[in-house]
Amino acid sequence: MAKNKSKEDLKKDQAEKKENNHYIYIIECSDGSLYTGYTTDVERRVEEHNSGEGAKYTRGRGPVKLRHQEAFASRSLAQKREYQIKQLPRSQKEELLD
């Protein structure tokens, strides 16, 4: 039988789950264009883009395909990276693609 976890262990588990749960992602639209975004759940966000519930830019450009993602410990760090990527020319974005 499993031992009950202490409050301290539960807090540690919660902290570990919070680490690196901020992501930036690059998706490729059906027209070949690239879109970069931020999310806390990449799989859900790609599904939203594909169902027409994502960003206005990707509506009508589906289906989209996930091409790149990076994980960060904070929203701030992820959004700074998102901004950096959005400033890159397409050729440099393509170097990041999986």
Secondary structure as GFF3:
##gff-version 3
##sequence-region A 1 98
A	DSSP	alpha_helix	7	18	.	.	.	ID=ss1
A	DSSP	beta_strand	22	28	.	.	.	ID=ss2
A	DSSP	beta_strand	34	39	.	.	.	ID=ss3
A	DSSP	alpha_helix	42	50	.	.	.	ID=ss4
A	DSSP	three_ten_helix	56	58	.	.	.	ID=ss5
A	DSSP	beta_strand	65	72	.	.	.	ID=ss6
A	DSSP	alpha_helix	75	87	.	.	.	ID=ss7
A	DSSP	alpha_helix	90	96	.	.	.	ID=ss8
###
